[in-house]
C-alpha cells in the first residue's frame, strides 16, 4: 500500500503565510490561523507544502489502509481557501445553511474569501467537525 503523501514538515507556518501572493488570501490565512489556534489551543504545523494543520489522528480503514492526518486545518490556495474541518461522517447542513457563500467537498469546505461567510458560524463548524472526528479516532494535540 502506498504511503500517505501528506505528512508533517518542518516548514514555518508564518513564513508560508507571509509568502501567499494574493493579499486577500494572505490576510484571510492570518485570520484563520488565529481562529484555529484559538479554537483548538494547539500550535499549527505544516502538512506537506501547503496545508496548515492543527492536531493529528491515526486512522485505519476497513480496507487496511492506515496513516496519519491533520485533525483540522486549512490551505490558502490560489483559487480559494480550503478548510479541512469535517470528517465527512456527520451532516452539518443546518450550520452550512447559516454560513454564507461556500462549496463543499466530502470533508473540505471551499470559501472564496472570509468576507463571504459568517465567522461565528465558521467557528461552530470547526468545533463540531473536530468533536465529530474525536468520536471516531483519537486526536493528538499539536
C-alpha positions in Angstrom: 0.0 0.0 0.0 1.3 3.5 -0.9 2.3 5.9 1.9 0.2 8.9 2.6 1.8 11.8 0.6 0.5 14.4 3.1 2.9 14.4 6.1 4.1 16.9 8.7 7.1 19.1 7.7 9.4 21.4 9.5 8.4 24.3 7.2 7.5 27.5 9.1 3.8 28.3 9.1 4.4 32.0 9.5 6.8 32.0 6.5 4.3 30.1 4.4 1.5 32.5 5.2 3.8 35.5 4.5 4.6 34.0 1.1 1.0 33.8 0.0 0.9 36.1 -3.0 -2.7 37.2 -3.1 -3.2 39.9 -0.5 -6.8 39.0 0.5 -5.9 35.3 0.7 -2.9 36.1 2.8 -4.9 38.3 5.2 -7.6 35.6 5.4 -5.0 33.0 6.2 -3.7 35.1 9.1 -7.3 35.3 10.4 -7.8 31.6 10.0 -4.5 30.8 11.7 -5.5 32.7 14.8 -9.0 31.3 14.7 -7.9 27.7 14.5 -5.3 28.3 17.3 -7.9 29.9 19.5 -10.4 27.1 18.9 -8.0 24.1 19.3 -5.5 25.6 21.7 -2.8 23.9 19.5 0.1 25.1 17.6 0.0 24.9 13.8 2.2 22.7 11.7 2.7 22.5 8.0 1.5 19.2 6.4 3.1 18.9 3.0 3.9 22.1 1.3 0.5 23.9 1.5 -1.6 22.6 4.4 -1.7 24.2 7.8 -2.8 21.6 10.4 -3.8 21.5 14.0 -3.5 18.2 15.8 -3.4 14.9 14.1 -5.1 11.5 14.2 -4.1 8.0 13.2 -6.7 6.1 11.1 -7.1 2.6 9.9 -9.8 1.9 7.3 -11.7 -1.3 6.8 -9.6 -1.8 3.7 -6.5 -2.0 5.9 -5.1 1.3 4.7 -3.8 3.4 7.6 -2.0 6.6 8.2 -1.8 9.9 10.0 -3.5 13.1 9.0 -4.1 16.6 10.4 -7.1 16.8 12.7 -8.3 20.1 11.3 -6.7 22.9 9.3 -6.7 24.9 6.1 -4.9 25.8 3.0 -4.9 29.3 1.3 -4.8 28.1 -2.3 -4.7 30.3 -5.3 -8.4 29.8 -6.3 -9.9 29.7 -2.8 -9.5 28.9 0.9 -9.8 25.2 1.6 -10.7 24.2 5.2 -10.2 20.7 6.4 -12.8 20.7 9.1 -15.3 18.0 8.6 -14.5 14.3 8.8 -17.4 13.6 6.4 -19.4 11.5 8.8 -22.0 13.9 10.1 -24.5 16.2 8.4 -23.7 19.8 9.2 -26.4 21.1 6.8 -28.1 23.4 9.3 -24.8 25.2 10.1 -23.9 25.3 6.4 -27.2 27.0 5.7 -26.2 29.8 8.0 -22.5 30.0 6.9 -22.8 32.1 3.7 -21.3 31.6 0.3 -19.3 28.3 0.1 -18.9 24.9 -1.6 -18.5 21.5 -0.1 -16.4 18.5 -0.8 -16.6 15.3 1.2 -14.5 16.7 4.1 -13.5 20.1 2.7 -15.1 23.4 2.8 -14.2 25.8 0.0 -14.6 29.6 0.6 -13.5 32.3 -1.8 -12.9 34.9 0.9 -13.8 35.2 4.6 -15.9 38.2 3.9 -18.3 35.8 2.2 -19.1 33.9 5.4 -20.3 34.4 9.0 -17.1 33.8 11.1 -19.1 32.9 14.2 -20.8 30.1 12.2 -17.4 29.0 10.8 -16.1 28.7 14.4 -19.1 26.5 15.2 -18.4 24.3 12.2 -14.7 23.9 13.1 -15.6 22.9 16.6 -18.3 20.5 15.5 -16.0 18.9 12.9 -13.2 18.4 15.4 -15.6 17.0 18.0 -17.1 14.6 15.5 -13.6 13.4 14.4 -12.7 12.8 18.1 -15.7 10.4 18.4 -14.2 8.2 15.7 -10.4 8.5 16.1 -8.2 9.6 19.0 -7.0 13.1 18.2 -3.4 14.1 19.3 -2.8 17.8 20.0 0.0 19.6 18.2 
